[in-house]
Amino acid sequence: MWTYYYRAVDKQGNTVDFFLSNRRNKTAAKRFLAKAINRNSQPSIVNIDKSGANKAGILRYNFLKRKRIKIRQSKYLNNIVEQDHRFIKKMTRPMLGFKSQEAAAITLAGIEVVQMIRKSQIYSSIAKSRSVPEQFRLLAA
C-alpha cells in the first residue's frame, strides 16, 4: 500500500505537524495545511518543493479562507524539511512498507514523537533529567 507523508518544520528544524494521506493531491495538501495552521499558527511564507499539488492546495486554502500565505518553491529552501525527513526515511526503509494505513499512522506518529523529544520540543515535568527512552515510556504509559 502506497501512502504520502506530509511534514512541516519551522526555520529552526522543529516539527510543526505531519499528515499521512492515500493521495498526493490538492485536497490532501489543503487538509494538511489547515491541520497545521489549526494546531499552530498561520505562516506568512511557506517553502515547498516543485509539487503542483502542494502549490494548488495552498492557493485553494488562500482562496477559501481569504488569507495570503506566500509560496516559495525552491528545492534549496526546502532543504530543512528534507534534512529532518532523512531520519524518518532511515527508520522506515528497513520495514519495507506498511500493511495498512492504520499501522503506518501509528508507527510514524511514534517516530515523530521520539524525534520531537530528541529536539527538546516536548516541554513537561517528564523531560527534566530523563533520557529519551524514559521520556517516551512515560508518555506512552
N, CA and C atoms as a LAMMPS dump frame, in Angstrom:
ITEM: TIMESTEP
0
ITEM: NUMBER OF ATOMS
423
ITEM: BOX BOUNDS ff ff ff
-5.0000000000000000e+02 5.0000000000000000e+02
-5.0000000000000000e+02 5.0000000000000000e+02
-5.0000000000000000e+02 5.0000000000000000e+02
ITEM: ATOMS id mol type element x y z
1 1 1 N 0.843 -1.178 0
2 1 2 C 0 0 0
3 1 3 C 0.891 1.245 0
4 2 1 N 0.627 2.166 -0.892
5 2 2 C 1.421 3.372 -1.022
6 2 3 C 0.71 4.528 -0.342
7 3 1 N 1.441 5.29 0.473
8 3 2 C 0.866 6.469 1.116
9 3 3 C 1.844 7.634 0.969
10 4 1 N 1.34 8.818 1.18
11 4 2 C 2.152 10.032 1.095
12 4 3 C 2.229 10.661 2.477
13 5 1 N 3.417 11.076 2.832
14 5 2 C 3.671 11.606 4.16
15 5 3 C 4.02 13.079 4.05
16 6 1 N 3.146 13.921 4.534
17 6 2 C 3.364 15.368 4.546
18 6 3 C 3.986 15.75 5.885
19 7 1 N 5.015 16.607 5.856
20 7 2 C 5.652 17.084 7.071
21 7 3 C 5.915 18.575 6.941
22 8 1 N 5.854 19.245 8.068
23 8 2 C 6.182 20.673 8.102
24 8 3 C 7.123 20.915 9.267
25 9 1 N 8.186 21.673 8.989
26 9 2 C 9.111 22.087 10.042
27 9 3 C 9.306 23.591 9.955
28 10 1 N 9.685 24.194 11.077
29 10 2 C 9.931 25.635 11.074
30 10 3 C 11.392 25.928 10.733
31 11 1 N 11.78 27.198 10.793
32 11 2 C 13.149 27.598 10.436
33 11 3 C 14.208 26.908 11.278
34 12 1 N 13.882 26.63 12.522
35 12 2 C 14.836 26.015 13.431
36 12 3 C 14.898 24.494 13.282
37 13 1 N 14.05 23.927 12.432
38 13 2 C 14.032 22.483 12.236
39 13 3 C 13.091 21.75 13.172
40 14 1 N 12.3 22.494 13.961
41 14 2 C 11.327 21.866 14.853
42 14 3 C 10.119 21.392 14.06
43 15 1 N 9.607 20.231 14.419
44 15 2 C 8.449 19.673 13.726
45 15 3 C 7.216 20.498 14.049
46 16 1 N 6.537 20.969 13.006
47 16 2 C 5.301 21.721 13.175
48 16 3 C 4.128 20.744 13.171
49 17 1 N 4.063 19.893 12.16
50 17 2 C 2.984 18.912 12.056
51 17 3 C 3.332 17.884 11.001
52 18 1 N 2.562 16.785 10.987
53 18 2 C 2.728 15.744 9.985
54 18 3 C 1.361 15.162 9.656
55 19 1 N 1.258 14.545 8.478
56 19 2 C -0.037 14.098 7.971
57 19 3 C 0.194 12.959 6.992
58 20 1 N -0.563 11.894 7.102
59 20 2 C -0.464 10.741 6.224
60 20 3 C -1.698 10.698 5.335
61 21 1 N -1.494 10.529 4.031
62 21 2 C -2.616 10.548 3.091
63 21 3 C -2.468 9.441 2.05
64 22 1 N -3.591 8.951 1.563
65 22 2 C -3.577 7.95 0.485
66 22 3 C -3.205 8.569 -0.848
67 23 1 N -3.425 9.86 -0.987
68 23 2 C -3.184 10.538 -2.258
69 23 3 C -2.315 11.772 -2.054
70 24 1 N -1.625 12.15 -3.116
71 24 2 C -0.869 13.405 -3.115
72 24 3 C -1.548 14.317 -4.119
73 25 1 N -2.534 15.043 -3.624
74 25 2 C -3.291 15.934 -4.497
75 25 3 C -3.62 17.229 -3.762
76 26 1 N -4.339 18.099 -4.448
77 26 2 C -4.682 19.409 -3.899
78 26 3 C -5.481 19.288 -2.6
79 27 1 N -6.416 18.354 -2.554
80 27 2 C -7.255 18.187 -1.366
81 27 3 C -6.427 17.767 -0.158
82 28 1 N -5.521 16.813 -0.35
83 28 2 C -4.682 16.349 0.759
84 28 3 C -3.764 17.473 1.241
85 29 1 N -3.19 18.221 0.314
86 29 2 C -2.311 19.331 0.683
87 29 3 C -3.08 20.399 1.457
88 30 1 N -4.302 20.7 1.025
89 30 2 C -5.127 21.696 1.712
90 30 3 C -5.507 21.206 3.118
91 31 1 N -5.834 19.919 3.245
92 31 2 C -6.184 19.361 4.553
93 31 3 C -4.996 19.432 5.518
94 32 1 N -3.797 19.111 5.002
95 32 2 C -2.61 19.173 5.846
96 32 3 C -2.325 20.602 6.282
97 33 1 N -2.416 21.54 5.36
98 33 2 C -2.169 22.946 5.691
99 33 3 C -3.166 23.432 6.739
100 34 1 N -4.443 23.104 6.562
101 34 2 C -5.467 23.519 7.524
102 34 3 C -5.192 22.905 8.9
103 35 1 N -4.802 21.635 8.935
104 35 2 C -4.494 20.959 10.203
105 35 3 C -3.305 21.626 10.889
106 36 1 N -2.258 21.896 10.132
107 36 2 C -1.06 22.516 10.7
108 36 3 C -1.355 23.92 11.234
109 37 1 N -2.147 24.689 10.493
110 37 2 C -2.491 26.045 10.935
111 37 3 C -3.387 26.012 12.164
112 38 1 N -4.355 25.096 12.203
113 38 2 C -5.243 24.995 13.363
114 38 3 C -4.479 24.64 14.625
115 39 1 N -3.466 23.796 14.513
116 39 2 C -2.695 23.371 15.681
117 39 3 C -1.602 24.356 16.058
118 40 1 N -1.189 25.192 15.142
119 40 2 C -0.099 26.124 15.391
120 40 3 C -0.577 27.532 15.078
121 41 1 N -0.011 28.154 14.092
122 41 2 C -0.479 29.466 13.656
123 41 3 C -0.235 29.58 12.16
124 42 1 N -0.796 30.609 11.574
125 42 2 C -0.671 30.78 10.13
126 42 3 C 0.705 31.333 9.786
127 43 1 N 1.415 30.675 8.883
128 43 2 C 2.71 31.211 8.469
129 43 3 C 2.519 32.327 7.449
130 44 1 N 3.506 33.183 7.339
131 44 2 C 3.435 34.222 6.316
132 44 3 C 4.023 33.715 5.002
133 45 1 N 4.998 32.79 5.107
134 45 2 C 5.651 32.224 3.926
135 45 3 C 5.756 30.715 4.113
136 46 1 N 5.519 29.97 3.019
137 46 2 C 5.672 28.522 3.031
138 46 3 C 6.663 28.142 1.941
139 47 1 N 7.707 27.407 2.306
140 47 2 C 8.668 26.887 1.335
141 47 3 C 8.255 25.469 0.982
142 48 1 N 8.077 25.197 -0.302
143 48 2 C 7.679 23.87 -0.747
144 48 3 C 8.565 23.427 -1.897
145 49 1 N 8.472 22.134 -2.221
146 49 2 C 9.198 21.626 -3.37
147 49 3 C 8.416 21.98 -4.638
148 50 1 N 8.76 21.385 -5.732
149 50 2 C 8.121 21.727 -7.008
150 50 3 C 6.789 21.003 -7.235
151 51 1 N 6.222 20.431 -6.197
152 51 2 C 4.964 19.71 -6.311
153 51 3 C 3.805 20.651 -6.668
154 52 1 N 3.146 20.354 -7.752
155 52 2 C 1.99 21.149 -8.154
156 52 3 C 0.823 20.995 -7.192
157 53 1 N 0.708 19.809 -6.571
158 53 2 C -0.383 19.562 -5.626
159 53 3 C -0.257 20.455 -4.397
160 54 1 N 0.963 20.602 -3.888
161 54 2 C 1.164 21.457 -2.714
162 54 3 C 0.824 22.912 -3.029
163 55 1 N 1.296 23.377 -4.166
164 55 2 C 1.016 24.769 -4.554
165 55 3 C -0.479 24.982 -4.732
166 56 1 N -1.139 24.054 -5.415
167 56 2 C -2.585 24.169 -5.638
168 56 3 C -3.349 24.13 -4.314
169 57 1 N -2.908 23.288 -3.374
170 57 2 C -3.562 23.209 -2.068
171 57 3 C -3.449 24.502 -1.287
172 58 1 N -2.27 25.116 -1.319
173 58 2 C -2.073 26.389 -0.609
174 58 3 C -2.879 27.5 -1.268
175 59 1 N -2.871 27.541 -2.593
176 59 2 C -3.661 28.559 -3.3
177 59 3 C -5.151 28.39 -3.005
178 60 1 N -5.61 27.142 -2.958
179 60 2 C -7.028 26.879 -2.65
180 60 3 C -7.353 27.313 -1.222
181 61 1 N -6.456 27.029 -0.281
182 61 2 C -6.642 27.455 1.106
183 61 3 C -6.72 28.976 1.185
184 62 1 N -5.794 29.651 0.493
185 62 2 C -5.808 31.12 0.47
186 62 3 C -7.136 31.653 -0.053
187 63 1 N -7.641 31.028 -1.128
188 63 2 C -8.893 31.486 -1.734
189 63 3 C -10.075 31.261 -0.79
190 64 1 N -10.177 30.07 -0.214
191 64 2 C -11.325 29.747 0.646
192 64 3 C -11.315 30.526 1.957
193 65 1 N -10.145 30.714 2.539
194 65 2 C -10.045 31.386 3.84
195 65 3 C -9.753 32.873 3.726
196 66 1 N -9.604 33.357 2.504
197 66 2 C -9.255 34.756 2.254
198 66 3 C -7.977 35.153 3.004
199 67 1 N -6.975 34.303 2.863
200 67 2 C -5.677 34.515 3.5
201 67 3 C -4.636 34.781 2.42
202 68 1 N -3.481 35.216 2.808
203 68 2 C -2.398 35.481 1.868
204 68 3 C -1.122 34.825 2.377
205 69 1 N -1.001 33.537 2.183
206 69 2 C 0.227 32.832 2.529
207 69 3 C 1.103 32.83 1.282
208 70 1 N 2.279 33.401 1.402
209 70 2 C 3.205 33.482 0.277
210 70 3 C 3.861 32.119 0.054
211 71 1 N 3.992 31.729 -1.205
212 71 2 C 4.573 30.438 -1.575
213 71 3 C 5.934 30.663 -2.216
214 72 1 N 6.936 29.934 -1.707
215 72 2 C 8.254 29.943 -2.341
216 72 3 C 8.576 28.506 -2.72
217 73 1 N 8.688 28.246 -4.02
218 73 2 C 9.023 26.912 -4.497
219 73 3 C 10.505 26.866 -4.843
220 74 1 N 11.254 26.144 -4.027
221 74 2 C 12.687 26.024 -4.26
222 74 3 C 13.199 24.787 -3.55
223 75 1 N 13.905 23.941 -4.272
224 75 2 C 14.427 22.739 -3.634
225 75 3 C 15.494 23.087 -2.598
226 76 1 N 16.152 24.219 -2.743
227 76 2 C 17.186 24.611 -1.79
228 76 3 C 16.574 25.148 -0.499
229 77 1 N 15.506 25.936 -0.601
230 77 2 C 14.849 26.459 0.594
231 77 3 C 14.109 25.356 1.35
232 78 1 N 13.739 24.302 0.654
233 78 2 C 13.025 23.183 1.254
234 78 3 C 13.987 22.195 1.92
235 79 1 N 15.275 22.496 1.92
236 79 2 C 16.288 21.579 2.417
237 79 3 C 16.133 21.258 3.903
238 80 1 N 15.643 22.183 4.713
239 80 2 C 15.448 21.929 6.149
240 80 3 C 14.472 20.774 6.349
241 81 1 N 13.402 20.755 5.564
242 81 2 C 12.425 19.669 5.646
243 81 3 C 13.076 18.358 5.235
244 82 1 N 13.825 18.376 4.146
245 82 2 C 14.46 17.157 3.648
246 82 3 C 15.479 16.61 4.651
247 83 1 N 16.25 17.482 5.279
248 83 2 C 17.22 17.027 6.266
249 83 3 C 16.519 16.398 7.47
250 84 1 N 15.42 16.986 7.906
251 84 2 C 14.669 16.456 9.032
252 84 3 C 13.985 15.147 8.658
253 85 1 N 13.552 15.057 7.41
254 85 2 C 12.833 13.868 6.929
255 85 3 C 13.774 12.672 6.768
256 86 1 N 15.074 12.933 6.669
257 86 2 C 16.056 11.859 6.482
258 86 3 C 15.953 10.814 7.583
259 87 1 N 15.771 11.253 8.837
260 87 2 C 15.688 10.322 9.95
261 87 3 C 14.466 9.416 9.828
262 88 1 N 13.344 9.977 9.39
263 88 2 C 12.126 9.186 9.226
264 88 3 C 12.355 8.104 8.167
265 89 1 N 12.97 8.479 7.059
266 89 2 C 13.264 7.513 5.995
267 89 3 C 14.206 6.424 6.499
268 90 1 N 15.2 6.81 7.292
269 90 2 C 16.157 5.86 7.83
270 90 3 C 15.471 4.817 8.709
271 91 1 N 14.458 5.242 9.46
272 91 2 C 13.737 4.327 10.351
273 91 3 C 12.744 3.44 9.602
274 92 1 N 12.111 3.966 8.562
275 92 2 C 11.051 3.213 7.885
276 92 3 C 11.534 2.369 6.714
277 93 1 N 12.662 2.705 6.116
278 93 2 C 13.149 1.946 4.949
279 93 3 C 13.337 0.461 5.244
280 94 1 N 13.952 0.064 6.369
281 94 2 C 14.111 -1.374 6.64
282 94 3 C 12.783 -2.11 6.828
283 95 1 N 11.714 -1.38 7.12
284 95 2 C 10.409 -2.018 7.326
285 95 3 C 9.784 -2.485 6.016
286 96 1 N 10.265 -1.989 4.9
287 96 2 C 9.756 -2.346 3.567
288 96 3 C 8.274 -2.048 3.408
289 97 1 N 7.832 -0.962 3.967
290 97 2 C 6.443 -0.546 3.807
291 97 3 C 5.564 -1.001 4.96
292 98 1 N 4.304 -0.611 4.881
293 98 2 C 3.33 -0.936 5.918
294 98 3 C 2.182 -1.725 5.303
295 99 1 N 1.566 -2.569 6.096
296 99 2 C 0.449 -3.381 5.603
297 99 3 C -0.856 -2.592 5.537
298 100 1 N -0.995 -1.593 6.41
299 100 2 C -2.243 -0.829 6.434
300 100 3 C -1.974 0.633 6.744
301 101 1 N -2.943 1.454 6.43
302 101 2 C -2.865 2.891 6.716
303 101 3 C -2.773 3.119 8.219
304 102 1 N -3.512 2.342 8.972
305 102 2 C -3.524 2.488 10.431
306 102 3 C -2.154 2.165 11.027
307 103 1 N -1.525 1.093 10.567
308 103 2 C -0.197 0.718 11.064
309 103 3 C 0.824 1.798 10.72
310 104 1 N 0.732 2.35 9.527
311 104 2 C 1.642 3.419 9.11
312 104 3 C 1.457 4.648 9.989
313 105 1 N 0.209 5.036 10.232
314 105 2 C -0.079 6.231 11.033
315 105 3 C 0.447 6.087 12.459
316 106 1 N 0.224 4.934 13.07
317 106 2 C 0.66 4.714 14.448
318 106 3 C 2.186 4.692 14.539
319 107 1 N 2.828 3.976 13.626
320 107 2 C 4.285 3.877 13.641
321 107 3 C 4.939 5.229 13.397
322 108 1 N 4.452 5.963 12.392
323 108 2 C 5.033 7.268 12.078
324 108 3 C 4.804 8.278 13.194
325 109 1 N 3.654 8.204 13.852
326 109 2 C 3.397 9.1 14.99
327 109 3 C 4.393 8.82 16.112
328 110 1 N 4.687 7.546 16.375
329 110 2 C 5.676 7.198 17.398
330 110 3 C 7.063 7.693 17.041
331 111 1 N 7.456 7.533 15.781
332 111 2 C 8.759 8.009 15.326
333 111 3 C 8.843 9.525 15.454
334 112 1 N 7.771 10.221 15.086
335 112 2 C 7.754 11.686 15.192
336 112 3 C 7.854 12.139 16.651
337 113 1 N 7.186 11.445 17.555
338 113 2 C 7.25 11.82 18.973
339 113 3 C 8.677 11.665 19.486
340 114 1 N 9.334 10.569 19.121
341 114 2 C 10.721 10.369 19.545
342 114 3 C 11.598 11.492 19.004
343 115 1 N 11.406 11.858 17.738
344 115 2 C 12.178 12.954 17.157
345 115 3 C 11.917 14.269 17.892
346 116 1 N 10.658 14.523 18.236
347 116 2 C 10.315 15.753 18.939
348 116 3 C 10.935 15.765 20.337
349 117 1 N 11.012 14.61 20.994
350 117 2 C 11.668 14.528 22.299
351 117 3 C 13.155 14.818 22.135
352 118 1 N 13.769 14.224 21.112
353 118 2 C 15.2 14.456 20.86
354 118 3 C 15.51 15.925 20.602
355 119 1 N 14.583 16.611 19.925
356 119 2 C 14.793 18.023 19.6
357 119 3 C 14.321 18.942 20.73
358 120 1 N 13.978 18.363 21.871
359 120 2 C 13.508 19.099 23.052
360 120 3 C 12.284 19.955 22.743
361 121 1 N 11.373 19.418 21.946
362 121 2 C 10.149 20.137 21.619
363 121 3 C 9.032 19.857 22.601
364 122 1 N 9.154 18.808 23.379
365 122 2 C 8.116 18.453 24.343
366 122 3 C 8.592 18.935 25.711
367 123 1 N 7.897 19.946 26.219
368 123 2 C 8.264 20.546 27.488
369 123 3 C 7.276 20.095 28.557
370 124 1 N 7.786 19.399 29.547
371 124 2 C 6.939 18.987 30.658
372 124 3 C 7.819 18.588 31.831
373 125 1 N 7.171 18.227 32.919
374 125 2 C 7.925 17.772 34.08
375 125 3 C 8.599 16.435 33.796
376 126 1 N 8.09 15.688 32.82
377 126 2 C 8.675 14.405 32.443
378 126 3 C 10.075 14.599 31.866
379 127 1 N 10.277 15.678 31.111
380 127 2 C 11.513 15.881 30.372
381 127 3 C 12.725 16.19 31.246
382 128 1 N 12.511 16.591 32.47
383 128 2 C 13.623 17 33.326
384 128 3 C 14.503 15.807 33.694
385 129 1 N 15.756 15.863 33.312
386 129 2 C 16.803 14.892 33.638
387 129 3 C 16.425 13.433 33.338
388 130 1 N 15.738 13.202 32.243
389 130 2 C 15.414 11.83 31.835
390 130 3 C 15.911 11.606 30.414
391 131 1 N 16.247 10.365 30.132
392 131 2 C 16.718 10.02 28.789
393 131 3 C 15.533 9.972 27.826
394 132 1 N 15.84 9.958 26.531
395 132 2 C 14.784 9.907 25.512
396 132 3 C 13.922 8.656 25.667
397 133 1 N 14.501 7.451 25.828
398 133 2 C 13.641 6.27 26.018
399 133 3 C 12.762 6.352 27.261
400 134 1 N 13.297 6.916 28.351
401 134 2 C 12.489 7.064 29.568
402 134 3 C 11.327 8.025 29.342
403 135 1 N 11.595 9.138 28.66
404 135 2 C 10.53 10.116 28.374
405 135 3 C 9.451 9.487 27.507
406 136 1 N 9.855 8.737 26.488
407 136 2 C 8.886 8.09 25.593
408 136 3 C 8.043 7.077 26.371
409 137 1 N 8.682 6.267 27.216
410 137 2 C 7.961 5.275 28.003
411 137 3 C 6.944 5.931 28.928
412 138 1 N 7.322 7.037 29.57
413 138 2 C 6.412 7.744 30.471
414 138 3 C 5.255 8.386 29.721
415 139 1 N 5.52 8.887 28.493
416 139 2 C 4.441 9.463 27.678
417 139 3 C 3.478 8.379 27.207
418 140 1 N 4.017 7.206 26.876
419 140 2 C 3.188 6.129 26.335
420 140 3 C 2.361 5.436 27.41
421 141 1 N 2.807 5.517 28.659
422 141 2 C 2.1 4.825 29.747
423 141 3 C 0.797 5.486 30.09
